[in-house]
């Protein structure tokens, strides 16, 4: 099929009903293994001399449809599907490093990514460093002779800080270092790092790509040569692969990504403006806010500002927890991108594993809350927020 606009590709790419008895919905190939016509066929497939399916840990038709679709959405050559977002992060980072290497990271990362980096350093002597990545010269000075990966979140979870992806990608090319971007907070609808020169993009597909809170999954996209190598090494041998049913659920969820993201973004803009005006709120972190320090960068590399807002309440941890406990419509839960509006306390939840000193350097205070704005009527979300804030 010829390349279509994004909103069309998310519905059609990777699936041809004519090849599946006219079924409008893609079939679920719920099988662990595949039958060979002859012993010679099996030998040829294992030798890489013949295309075809062997075993679902290696590849599966339903999963392959999803991998083709996410590759098109990110404008990349090849996609890989994993059993979780962290399975994707682990496979990529382990696949791009060896003992003695160094990973240069953005100033903040997801708590479990932080934990993985600590594990890799303690067990395999793969070191890492966190860096603000505010300017070219300081990034160059942070690169060592052993740096083999630059790993970025943008926006960063949960501080919403942005990294200039085009700038970092250019530096990565200069040094021959691959730049890996966790694009979970934006989704490919709002931001496509590969188009800005980055090398690999990762998603926790659990979030916006799924959109319904019923799948755990991860996706990665990059050049065919690199992704094929990772598929046959860290993905296959560590084995953090996606099930056919989860792939099918994601294919279904992705179809509505554009319309859902438009609603998430519209609701978030309205709520961010109202939060800024409330007397109990001391700070609002939202890329769509004209007072956000990187507002111009957000406009350059994101098509909209996203559906996540982080904000600080006046007080301390107890104040933040008291506020959360007053909420009725908004659910206390550690995910994002769902139809439901969710709130969490990063210091004691998603980033609890991060030592306090590191956490504060990342900008994660005890008063900080992260709000994943859902698809409900914004007026109802605000009524719940306002009621809770008025109790403080």
KEKE-3310 file (N, C-alpha, C; in steps of 0.2 Angstrom, whole numbers, plus 5000, padded with zeros to 4 digits):
npx = (5004:5003:5011:5002:4993:4996:4985:4978:4987:4988:4977:4977:4990:5001:4991:4981:4966:4962:4971:4967:4955:4945:4943:4939:4944:4961:4967:4971:4985:4986:4997:5011:5021:5026:5022:5032:5033:5042:5057:5068:5063:5062:5075:5080:5074:5079:5092:5091:5089:5077:5062:5049:5039:5044:5044:5035:5042:5052:5046:5029:5014:5003:5010:5020:5012:5009:5022:5026:5017:5020:5032:5030:5022:5032:5040:5051:5062:5061:5051:5051:5043:5039:5037:5035:5037:5049:5056:5059:5067:5077:5082:5087:5097:5106:5109:5116:5128:5143:5153:5162:5158:5150:5135:5127:5115:5099:5094:5084:5076:5064:5059:5061:5070:5081:5084:5087:5099:5107:5108:5115:5127:5132:5132:5138:5147:5145:5144:5135:5129:5120:5114:5111:5109:5108:5115:5127:5141:5142:5137:5146:5157:5154:5154:5163:5177:5172:5159:5145:5131:5118:5105:5089:5075:5061:5047:5054:5050:5045:5046:5043:5053:5061:5072:5083:5081:5085:5097:5105:5105:5113:5125:5127:5129:5140:5150:5148:5139:5125:5109:5096:5079:5066:5050:5038:5029:5025:5020:5020:5011:5013:5026:5041:5055:5065:5064:5070:5083:5087:5092:5086:5069:5059:5045:5034:5021:5010:5005:5000:4998:4991:4980:4969:4972:4974:4984:5001:5015:5029:5038:5049:5059:5069:5083:5084:5095:5101:5090:5086:5097:5096:5084:5088:5096:5097:5083:5078:5085:5085:5072:5060:5047:5032:5015:5004:4990:4991:4997:4987:4977:4984:4985:4972:4970:4978:4972:4964:4972:4975:4963:4961:4972:4971:4960:4966:4976:4969:4961:4971:4977:4967:4966:4979:4980:4970:4975:4986:4981:4976:4976:4982:4992:5009:5017:5017:5020:5021:5022:5015:5012:5014:5023:5032:5048:5054:5046:5046:5055:5047:5036:5044:5048:5037:5021:5010:5006:5004:4997:5000:5002:5012:5013:5016:5010:5007:5015:5019:5025:5014:5004:5002:4998:4987:4979:4978:4970:4958:4952:4939:4934:4945:4958:4970:4984:4998:5001:4998:4990:4978:4960:4954:4957:4972:4982:4997:5010:5026:5038:5036:5031:5032:5046:5052:5062:5073:5087:5085:5094:5097:5085:5080:5089:5084:5073:5062:5052:5044:5032:5028:5016:5010:4999:4989:4980:4964:4950:4938:4925:4932:4927:4922:4934:4941:4932:4934:4948:4948:4940:4947:4959:4954:4953:4965)
npy = (4994:5011:5025:5033:5046:5049:5047:5037:5027:5022:5014:5005:5000:4987:4976:4966:4962:4954:4943:4936:4929:4939:4945:4958:4962:4959:4943:4933:4924:4913:4904:4893:4887:4883:4873:4863:4859:4850:4841:4847:4860:4865:4865:4874:4886:4888:4890:4902:4903:4902:4911:4912:4907:4900:4899:4906:4914:4919:4925:4930:4930:4939:4948:4953:4961:4971:4976:4980:4991:5000:5004:5011:5021:5028:5032:5023:5010:4996:4988:4982:4971:4969:4961:4971:4988:4990:4978:4981:4992:4986:4976:4984:4993:4983:4977:4986:4988:4983:4976:4988:4999:5015:5024:5038:5048:5057:5070:5065:5050:5036:5028:5013:5012:5019:5010:4998:5004:5005:4992:4987:4993:4988:4974:4972:4981:4992:5008:5024:5040:5055:5069:5086:5090:5103:5111:5110:5110:5106:5093:5087:5087:5078:5066:5051:5041:5029:5029:5023:5024:5036:5040:5045:5053:5062:5071:5072:5060:5063:5076:5084:5090:5095:5088:5094:5086:5085:5092:5084:5072:5076:5077:5064:5058:5064:5059:5045:5038:5029:5036:5035:5036:5037:5038:5038:5047:5056:5049:5043:5051:5064:5067:5062:5055:5049:5055:5067:5064:5054:5037:5026:5023:5021:5014:5013:5003:5001:5012:5027:5021:5009:5014:5010:5004:4990:4982:4976:4981:4983:4993:4995:5005:5006:5007:4994:4985:4986:4983:4970:4963:4965:4958:4945:4943:4950:4951:4939:4930:4934:4935:4943:4944:4949:4943:4936:4939:4951:4959:4960:4967:4979:4983:4986:4996:5006:5011:5021:5031:5044:5052:5050:5056:5069:5073:5071:5080:5093:5093:5093:5106:5115:5111:5113:5127:5131:5125:5133:5145:5142:5144:5135:5128:5128:5127:5123:5111:5110:5107:5114:5127:5144:5150:5139:5134:5128:5131:5136:5126:5115:5118:5117:5103:5095:5091:5094:5098:5087:5075:5076:5082:5089:5095:5105:5105:5117:5115:5099:5082:5075:5084:5083:5070:5070:5078:5069:5059:5065:5065:5059:5056:5055:5043:5035:5030:5021:5024:5029:5038:5032:5030:5035:5048:5049:5050:5051:5050:5054:5053:5044:5033:5030:5033:5029:5021:5028:5036:5049:5060:5060:5060:5073:5080:5078:5085:5080:5083:5081:5087:5086:5081:5069:5071:5062:5066:5061:5056:5060:5073:5089:5098:5090:5084:5094:5099:5089:5090:5104:5103:5095:5103:5114:5109:5110)
npz = (5000:4996:5004:5016:5025:5043:5051:5043:5041:5054:5055:5045:5041:5038:5037:5027:5022:5012:5012:5023:5022:5021:5033:5043:5055:5061:5062:5077:5079:5089:5094:5099:5091:5074:5060:5049:5032:5027:5033:5028:5025:5038:5042:5033:5036:5049:5046:5040:5027:5021:5021:5034:5047:5063:5077:5090:5099:5092:5080:5075:5066:5070:5079:5070:5062:5070:5073:5060:5059:5069:5065:5053:5059:5066:5056:5053:5049:5054:5066:5083:5094:5112:5128:5138:5142:5149:5145:5132:5134:5141:5132:5121:5127:5133:5121:5115:5122:5131:5143:5152:5145:5143:5147:5142:5149:5149:5160:5169:5171:5170:5184:5185:5174:5179:5189:5181:5175:5186:5190:5179:5180:5192:5191:5178:5175:5167:5165:5169:5167:5172:5163:5160:5147:5140:5131:5117:5119:5133:5132:5123:5131:5141:5135:5135:5131:5131:5129:5123:5120:5119:5129:5130:5138:5133:5133:5149:5162:5178:5176:5165:5158:5143:5130:5117:5103:5090:5091:5100:5092:5081:5088:5092:5079:5075:5084:5082:5090:5094:5097:5108:5111:5123:5119:5125:5132:5122:5111:5094:5087:5091:5092:5083:5085:5076:5064:5067:5068:5077:5083:5088:5093:5108:5116:5130:5126:5134:5137:5130:5117:5118:5126:5134:5146:5147:5143:5144:5137:5125:5113:5100:5087:5073:5062:5050:5049:5062:5071:5067:5071:5085:5086:5084:5095:5109:5110:5107:5114:5128:5129:5131:5125:5115:5117:5106:5108:5115:5106:5096:5104:5105:5091:5089:5099:5094:5082:5086:5091:5086:5087:5101:5107:5103:5111:5124:5124:5122:5133:5143:5141:5145:5158:5164:5163:5172:5184:5186:5191:5203:5221:5229:5222:5218:5207:5190:5178:5162:5145:5136:5141:5140:5149:5152:5153:5142:5131:5118:5112:5113:5104:5093:5091:5095:5090:5097:5115:5123:5135:5148:5164:5177:5193:5208:5224:5237:5252:5259:5258:5265:5263:5249:5248:5255:5247:5236:5241:5243:5231:5219:5206:5199:5198:5208:5202:5195:5180:5163:5150:5148:5146:5157:5170:5178:5193:5202:5214:5212:5220:5230:5223:5207:5206:5217:5219:5217:5224:5237:5235:5221:5216:5220:5213:5200:5200:5207:5219:5235:5235:5222:5210:5197:5184:5173:5161:5157:5146:5149:5152:5152:5162:5172:5177:5181:5191:5201:5204:5208:5220:5228:5229:5236:5249:5255)
capx = (5000:5006:5011:4996:4993:4997:4978:4976:4992:4987:4971:4978:4996:5003:4986:4978:4960:4961:4975:4964:4948:4941:4941:4940:4949:4966:4967:4976:4988:4988:5001:5018:5025:5023:5023:5036:5031:5047:5062:5072:5060:5064:5082:5081:5072:5084:5098:5090:5089:5070:5058:5044:5038:5047:5042:5032:5047:5056:5041:5022:5011:5000:5015:5023:5008:5010:5029:5026:5013:5023:5038:5027:5020:5038:5044:5057:5063:5059:5049:5051:5038:5042:5032:5034:5041:5056:5059:5061:5073:5083:5085:5090:5103:5110:5111:5121:5133:5146:5157:5167:5155:5147:5129:5125:5108:5096:5094:5079:5073:5059:5062:5064:5076:5086:5085:5091:5106:5111:5110:5120:5133:5134:5134:5142:5152:5142:5143:5131:5129:5115:5116:5105:5109:5106:5119:5131:5147:5142:5136:5152:5162:5151:5155:5169:5180:5168:5152:5142:5124:5115:5099:5085:5068:5059:5048:5056:5046:5039:5047:5041:5058:5063:5079:5083:5082:5089:5104:5108:5106:5118:5131:5128:5131:5147:5154:5146:5136:5118:5104:5090:5074:5060:5045:5031:5025:5022:5018:5022:5007:5015:5034:5044:5062:5069:5064:5075:5090:5089:5093:5081:5064:5056:5038:5030:5015:5005:5002:4995:4997:4986:4975:4964:4974:4973:4990:5008:5019:5034:5039:5055:5059:5075:5086:5083:5101:5101:5084:5086:5102:5093:5079:5091:5101:5094:5076:5077:5089:5083:5065:5055:5043:5025:5010:4999:4984:4993:4998:4980:4974:4988:4983:4965:4970:4982:4968:4960:4977:4975:4957:4962:4978:4968:4956:4970:4979:4964:4959:4977:4978:4962:4967:4985:4978:4966:4979:4991:4978:4974:4981:4986:4997:5015:5021:5014:5025:5017:5025:5010:5011:5018:5028:5036:5055:5056:5040:5048:5057:5041:5033:5048:5049:5031:5015:5006:5010:5003:4991:5002:5004:5015:5012:5017:5005:5010:5015:5024:5022:5008:4999:5001:4995:4980:4975:4976:4965:4951:4949:4934:4933:4952:4960:4977:4987:5004:5001:4996:4988:4972:4954:4953:4962:4976:4986:5002:5015:5032:5043:5035:5028:5036:5053:5053:5069:5079:5089:5083:5098:5097:5078:5079:5093:5080:5067:5056:5051:5039:5026:5026:5011:5009:4992:4988:4973:4960:4946:4932:4924:4937:4924:4922:4940:4943:4928:4937:4954:4947:4937:4953:4964:4951:4953:4972)
capy = (5000:5017:5028:5037:5050:5046:5044:5032:5022:5018:5009:5000:4998:4980:4971:4965:4958:4949:4938:4933:4927:4945:4947:4965:4962:4955:4937:4931:4918:4911:4897:4894:4885:4883:4867:4863:4854:4844:4842:4852:4866:4867:4866:4880:4892:4889:4892:4908:4902:4903:4915:4909:4907:4895:4898:4913:4919:4922:4929:4928:4934:4945:4952:4956:4966:4977:4979:4984:4997:5005:5006:5016:5027:5032:5033:5019:5004:4990:4988:4975:4971:4966:4960:4976:4994:4989:4973:4985:4996:4982:4973:4989:4995:4977:4975:4991:4989:4978:4977:4993:5004:5020:5027:5045:5049:5063:5072:5061:5044:5033:5024:5007:5013:5020:5003:4994:5006:5003:4984:4986:4995:4984:4967:4971:4987:4997:5014:5029:5047:5059:5075:5091:5091:5109:5114:5106:5109:5102:5086:5084:5086:5073:5060:5048:5036:5023:5031:5019:5025:5042:5038:5051:5053:5069:5074:5067:5058:5066:5084:5086:5093:5092:5088:5095:5079:5087:5094:5078:5067:5078:5076:5057:5057:5067:5054:5038:5035:5029:5040:5031:5040:5035:5043:5036:5053:5060:5045:5045:5056:5071:5068:5057:5056:5046:5061:5072:5061:5049:5031:5021:5025:5016:5015:5008:5003:5000:5019:5030:5017:5005:5019:5007:5001:4983:4978:4977:4979:4988:4993:4999:5006:5009:5004:4987:4981:4986:4980:4963:4961:4965:4953:4939:4942:4952:4950:4931:4926:4935:4932:4947:4945:4950:4938:4937:4943:4958:4963:4961:4972:4985:4985:4989:5002:5011:5014:5027:5035:5051:5055:5050:5061:5076:5075:5071:5087:5098:5093:5095:5113:5118:5110:5117:5134:5132:5124:5139:5150:5140:5147:5129:5126:5132:5126:5119:5109:5108:5110:5119:5133:5149:5151:5134:5136:5126:5131:5136:5119:5110:5120:5115:5096:5092:5094:5097:5098:5081:5075:5075:5088:5088:5101:5105:5109:5121:5111:5094:5075:5074:5088:5080:5063:5072:5080:5064:5055:5068:5064:5054:5054:5054:5037:5035:5024:5023:5023:5036:5037:5029:5034:5038:5052:5046:5054:5048:5054:5051:5052:5037:5028:5028:5035:5027:5017:5033:5039:5055:5065:5059:5062:5080:5083:5077:5090:5077:5085:5078:5090:5085:5076:5069:5070:5059:5068:5057:5058:5063:5080:5092:5101:5085:5083:5100:5099:5085:5094:5110:5101:5093:5108:5118:5106:5111)
capz = (5000:4996:5010:5018:5031:5049:5054:5039:5043:5061:5055:5039:5039:5040:5037:5021:5023:5007:5014:5029:5021:5021:5040:5044:5060:5060:5066:5082:5078:5096:5093:5101:5086:5067:5057:5043:5027:5027:5038:5024:5026:5045:5042:5029:5040:5055:5043:5037:5020:5019:5025:5036:5054:5066:5084:5092:5103:5086:5076:5075:5061:5073:5082:5065:5059:5075:5072:5054:5060:5073:5061:5049:5063:5068:5050:5054:5044:5057:5073:5087:5100:5118:5133:5142:5140:5152:5141:5126:5136:5143:5126:5117:5131:5133:5115:5112:5127:5134:5149:5152:5141:5146:5144:5144:5150:5150:5167:5172:5168:5173:5190:5183:5169:5184:5192:5176:5174:5192:5189:5173:5183:5198:5188:5172:5175:5162:5169:5166:5170:5170:5161:5158:5139:5138:5126:5113:5122:5139:5130:5121:5137:5145:5132:5136:5126:5132:5128:5117:5119:5122:5131:5132:5138:5131:5139:5155:5167:5178:5177:5159:5154:5136:5127:5110:5100:5084:5093:5102:5087:5077:5091:5091:5073:5075:5088:5080:5095:5093:5101:5109:5114:5125:5116:5128:5134:5117:5106:5087:5084:5093:5091:5079:5085:5070:5059:5070:5067:5082:5080:5090:5098:5112:5119:5134:5123:5139:5139:5125:5111:5120:5128:5138:5152:5148:5140:5146:5131:5123:5106:5098:5080:5071:5056:5049:5051:5069:5074:5065:5075:5091:5086:5085:5101:5116:5111:5106:5119:5134:5128:5133:5119:5116:5115:5100:5110:5117:5100:5094:5108:5103:5085:5090:5102:5090:5077:5089:5094:5084:5090:5108:5108:5102:5117:5129:5123:5123:5140:5147:5141:5149:5166:5166:5164:5179:5190:5187:5194:5210:5226:5233:5218:5218:5201:5185:5173:5156:5139:5132:5145:5138:5154:5153:5151:5135:5127:5111:5110:5113:5098:5087:5090:5096:5086:5103:5121:5127:5140:5155:5168:5183:5197:5215:5229:5243:5258:5260:5256:5268:5259:5242:5249:5258:5241:5232:5245:5242:5224:5218:5199:5197:5201:5211:5199:5191:5173:5160:5143:5148:5145:5164:5172:5184:5197:5206:5218:5209:5225:5233:5218:5201:5207:5224:5219:5216:5230:5238:5232:5214:5215:5220:5207:5194:5201:5209:5226:5239:5233:5215:5208:5190:5182:5166:5159:5153:5140:5152:5151:5156:5167:5178:5179:5185:5197:5206:5206:5212:5226:5232:5231:5241:5255:5257)
cpx = (5004:5006:5005:4997:4993:4990:4976:4980:4990:4981:4973:4984:4998:4997:4982:4972:4960:4966:4973:4957:4943:4940:4943:4945:4955:4966:4972:4979:4991:4991:5008:5023:5022:5026:5027:5033:5035:5052:5067:5070:5062:5071:5084:5079:5077:5090:5098:5090:5082:5066:5052:5044:5041:5044:5040:5037:5051:5052:5034:5019:5007:5005:5018:5019:5009:5017:5029:5022:5016:5029:5035:5025:5026:5042:5051:5057:5060:5057:5050:5046:5040:5036:5031:5038:5049:5059:5062:5067:5079:5086:5089:5097:5108:5113:5116:5127:5137:5150:5162:5164:5152:5140:5128:5118:5105:5095:5090:5077:5068:5062:5065:5069:5082:5088:5089:5098:5110:5113:5115:5127:5136:5136:5139:5147:5151:5140:5138:5132:5123:5117:5110:5104:5106:5109:5124:5138:5147:5141:5142:5157:5160:5152:5162:5171:5176:5161:5149:5135:5122:5108:5095:5078:5066:5051:5050:5051:5048:5039:5045:5047:5060:5070:5078:5085:5087:5096:5108:5110:5112:5125:5132:5131:5139:5152:5153:5143:5128:5114:5098:5085:5068:5054:5038:5027:5022:5018:5020:5017:5009:5022:5037:5052:5067:5069:5068:5082:5092:5089:5088:5076:5061:5049:5036:5023:5009:5001:4998:4994:4992:4980:4969:4966:4974:4978:4996:5012:5024:5036:5046:5056:5066:5077:5085:5089:5101:5096:5084:5092:5100:5088:5082:5096:5097:5087:5075:5079:5087:5075:5059:5050:5036:5021:5006:4993:4985:4994:4992:4977:4978:4986:4976:4966:4973:4977:4965:4965:4976:4969:4958:4967:4975:4964:4961:4973:4975:4962:4965:4978:4974:4964:4973:4984:4975:4971:4984:4988:4976:4979:4985:4991:5003:5018:5017:5019:5022:5020:5021:5009:5016:5024:5033:5043:5057:5050:5041:5051:5051:5037:5037:5047:5042:5025:5010:5009:5008:4998:4993:5004:5007:5014:5014:5012:5009:5010:5021:5021:5015:5002:4997:4997:4987:4976:4973:4970:4958:4948:4944:4934:4940:4955:4968:4980:4993:5004:4999:4994:4981:4966:4952:4959:4965:4980:4991:5007:5022:5037:5042:5032:5033:5044:5055:5060:5074:5080:5087:5087:5097:5090:5077:5083:5089:5074:5061:5056:5045:5032:5023:5021:5011:5002:4992:4981:4970:4955:4939:4931:4928:4934:4924:4928:4942:4939:4931:4944:4953:4944:4943:4958:4961:4951:4960:4972)
cpy = (5006:5021:5033:5042:5046:5043:5038:5026:5018:5013:5004:4997:4991:4975:4972:4960:4952:4943:4934:4932:4933:4947:4954:4966:4957:4948:4936:4924:4916:4904:4898:4892:4884:4876:4868:4858:4848:4846:4847:4859:4869:4869:4873:4886:4893:4892:4899:4909:4903:4907:4911:4908:4900:4893:4905:4917:4922:4927:4926:4933:4940:4950:4956:4961:4972:4980:4983:4991:5002:5008:5012:5022:5031:5034:5030:5013:4997:4991:4981:4976:4967:4965:4965:4982:4993:4983:4976:4989:4992:4979:4978:4991:4989:4976:4980:4992:4983:4980:4983:4999:5009:5023:5034:5046:5056:5064:5068:5055:5041:5029:5017:5007:5014:5014:4999:4997:5005:4996:4983:4988:4991:4977:4967:4977:4991:5003:5019:5035:5051:5066:5080:5091:5097:5113:5109:5105:5105:5095:5083:5083:5080:5066:5058:5044:5030:5023:5027:5020:5032:5040:5044:5049:5061:5068:5069:5066:5059:5074:5087:5090:5090:5092:5089:5089:5080:5088:5088:5073:5069:5077:5068:5055:5058:5062:5047:5035:5035:5033:5037:5035:5036:5040:5041:5042:5056:5055:5047:5050:5063:5072:5061:5058:5054:5052:5067:5070:5056:5042:5026:5024:5020:5018:5010:5008:5002:5007:5022:5025:5012:5009:5016:5004:4993:4978:4980:4976:4985:4987:4997:4999:5009:5006:4997:4983:4980:4982:4972:4960:4960:4959:4946:4938:4944:4951:4942:4928:4927:4934:4936:4949:4946:4944:4940:4941:4950:4962:4964:4967:4979:4987:4988:4995:5008:5014:5020:5032:5042:5055:5056:5056:5068:5078:5075:5078:5093:5099:5096:5103:5117:5117:5113:5124:5135:5130:5129:5144:5148:5142:5141:5126:5130:5132:5121:5117:5106:5111:5115:5126:5138:5151:5145:5135:5134:5126:5132:5129:5114:5112:5117:5107:5092:5095:5097:5095:5092:5081:5074:5082:5086:5095:5100:5108:5112:5116:5105:5087:5074:5078:5085:5074:5065:5074:5074:5060:5058:5067:5058:5052:5052:5048:5038:5029:5026:5021:5029:5034:5034:5033:5038:5042:5049:5050:5049:5052:5051:5049:5046:5032:5026:5029:5033:5024:5022:5036:5046:5061:5065:5062:5069:5083:5083:5082:5086:5078:5081:5081:5089:5079:5075:5067:5067:5061:5063:5060:5060:5070:5084:5096:5096:5084:5088:5101:5095:5088:5099:5108:5099:5098:5113:5116:5108:5118)
cpz = (5000:5003:5011:5024:5037:5051:5050:5041:5049:5060:5050:5038:5042:5039:5030:5022:5018:5008:5020:5028:5022:5028:5041:5050:5059:5064:5071:5081:5085:5096:5096:5095:5079:5064:5050:5038:5027:5032:5034:5025:5033:5045:5038:5033:5046:5052:5040:5030:5017:5024:5028:5044:5057:5073:5086:5096:5097:5082:5076:5070:5064:5076:5076:5062:5064:5074:5065:5055:5064:5069:5056:5053:5065:5062:5051:5049:5047:5064:5076:5093:5106:5123:5138:5140:5143:5148:5135:5128:5138:5137:5122:5121:5132:5127:5112:5117:5128:5140:5148:5148:5146:5143:5146:5144:5151:5158:5172:5168:5172:5179:5188:5178:5174:5187:5188:5176:5180:5192:5184:5176:5188:5195:5183:5170:5168:5165:5165:5170:5167:5168:5159:5150:5137:5132:5123:5117:5128:5137:5128:5127:5141:5142:5133:5130:5126:5131:5122:5115:5123:5123:5134:5133:5137:5129:5145:5160:5174:5177:5170:5155:5148:5134:5119:5106:5094:5086:5095:5097:5083:5081:5091:5085:5072:5078:5086:5086:5094:5099:5102:5113:5116:5123:5119:5129:5128:5112:5099:5084:5086:5092:5088:5079:5079:5065:5061:5070:5072:5079:5082:5094:5101:5115:5124:5130:5127:5139:5133:5119:5112:5122:5132:5144:5153:5144:5143:5140:5130:5116:5105:5090:5079:5064:5055:5051:5059:5073:5073:5069:5082:5092:5087:5091:5107:5116:5111:5112:5126:5134:5130:5128:5120:5114:5110:5102:5112:5111:5096:5097:5106:5096:5085:5093:5098:5085:5080:5092:5092:5088:5098:5110:5108:5108:5123:5129:5125:5130:5145:5147:5145:5157:5168:5167:5171:5185:5191:5191:5201:5215:5230:5228:5217:5211:5197:5180:5167:5150:5135:5135:5142:5142:5155:5150:5144:5130:5120:5108:5109:5106:5092:5086:5092:5093:5091:5109:5125:5132:5147:5158:5175:5187:5204:5219:5234:5249:5258:5257:5259:5265:5252:5243:5251:5252:5237:5235:5245:5236:5223:5211:5197:5201:5203:5207:5195:5184:5170:5153:5143:5147:5152:5166:5178:5187:5201:5209:5216:5215:5229:5229:5212:5202:5214:5225:5219:5222:5231:5234:5225:5212:5215:5214:5200:5194:5204:5217:5229:5237:5226:5214:5200:5188:5174:5165:5154:5148:5143:5150:5155:5162:5173:5181:5184:5192:5203:5209:5211:5219:5231:5234:5236:5248:5259:5261)
residu = (UNK:UNK:UNK:UNK:UNK:UNK:UNK:UNK:UNK:UNK:UNK:UNK:UNK:UNK:UNK:UNK:UNK:UNK:UNK:UNK:UNK:UNK:UNK:UNK:UNK:UNK:UNK:UNK:UNK:UNK:UNK:UNK:UNK:UNK:UNK:UNK:UNK:UNK:UNK:UNK:UNK:UNK:UNK:UNK:UNK:UNK:UNK:UNK:UNK:UNK:UNK:UNK:UNK:UNK:UNK:UNK:UNK:UNK:UNK:UNK:UNK:UNK:UNK:UNK:UNK:UNK:UNK:UNK:UNK:UNK:UNK:UNK:UNK:UNK:UNK:UNK:UNK:UNK:UNK:UNK:UNK:UNK:UNK:UNK:UNK:UNK:UNK:UNK:UNK:UNK:UNK:UNK:UNK:UNK:UNK:UNK:UNK:UNK:UNK:UNK:UNK:UNK:UNK:UNK:UNK:UNK:UNK:UNK:UNK:UNK:UNK:UNK:UNK:UNK:UNK:UNK:UNK:UNK:UNK:UNK:UNK:UNK:UNK:UNK:UNK:UNK:UNK:UNK:UNK:UNK:UNK:UNK:UNK:UNK:UNK:UNK:UNK:UNK:UNK:UNK:UNK:UNK:UNK:UNK:UNK:UNK:UNK:UNK:UNK:UNK:UNK:UNK:UNK:UNK:UNK:UNK:UNK:UNK:UNK:UNK:UNK:UNK:UNK:UNK:UNK:UNK:UNK:UNK:UNK:UNK:UNK:UNK:UNK:UNK:UNK:UNK:UNK:UNK:UNK:UNK:UNK:UNK:UNK:UNK:UNK:UNK:UNK:UNK:UNK:UNK:UNK:UNK:UNK:UNK:UNK:UNK:UNK:UNK:UNK:UNK:UNK:UNK:UNK:UNK:UNK:UNK:UNK:UNK:UNK:UNK:UNK:UNK:UNK:UNK:UNK:UNK:UNK:UNK:UNK:UNK:UNK:UNK:UNK:UNK:UNK:UNK:UNK:UNK:UNK:UNK:UNK:UNK:UNK:UNK:UNK:UNK:UNK:UNK:UNK:UNK:UNK:UNK:UNK:UNK:UNK:UNK:UNK:UNK:UNK:UNK:UNK:UNK:UNK:UNK:UNK:UNK:UNK:UNK:UNK:UNK:UNK:UNK:UNK:UNK:UNK:UNK:UNK:UNK:UNK:UNK:UNK:UNK:UNK:UNK:UNK:UNK:UNK:UNK:UNK:UNK:UNK:UNK:UNK:UNK:UNK:UNK:UNK:UNK:UNK:UNK:UNK:UNK:UNK:UNK:UNK:UNK:UNK:UNK:UNK:UNK:UNK:UNK:UNK:UNK:UNK:UNK:UNK:UNK:UNK:UNK:UNK:UNK:UNK:UNK:UNK:UNK:UNK:UNK:UNK:UNK:UNK:UNK:UNK:UNK:UNK:UNK:UNK:UNK:UNK:UNK:UNK:UNK:UNK:UNK:UNK:UNK:UNK:UNK:UNK:UNK:UNK:UNK:UNK:UNK:UNK:UNK:UNK:UNK:UNK:UNK:UNK:UNK:UNK:UNK:UNK:UNK:UNK:UNK:UNK:UNK:UNK:UNK:UNK:UNK:UNK:UNK:UNK:UNK:UNK:UNK:UNK:UNK:UNK:UNK:UNK:UNK:UNK:UNK:UNK:UNK:UNK:UNK:UNK:UNK:UNK:UNK:UNK:UNK:UNK:UNK:UNK:UNK)
# end
